Amino acid sequence: MTEVRINKLEEQLIRNGKRQEALESLLSRFKRVIQESGILKDYKKHEFYEKPSINRARKRRNRIIKSKQQEKRNALYYSKG
């Protein structure tokens, strides 16, 4: 499980009555941790059921797009040489 701890600066903000600032920094740090860990991406991927045929079509489409991008990169790299 992802854990976000309160640091000393946030602890001081809470003691000094600036609770809103501390909550905002905690929330932004939490969002960053979730983004980096890939939890949100995985959640969105499993949010709706995707039929196997649609899943295969999406993966195939992504493979085609990636291969075209790779071909463009290679063409640019070798044409400069």
Secondary structure, 3 states (H helix, E strand, C coil): CCCCCCCHHHHHHHHCCCHHHHHHHHHHHHHHHHHHHCHHHHHHHCCCCCCHHHHHHHHHHHHHHHHHHHHHHHHHHHHHC
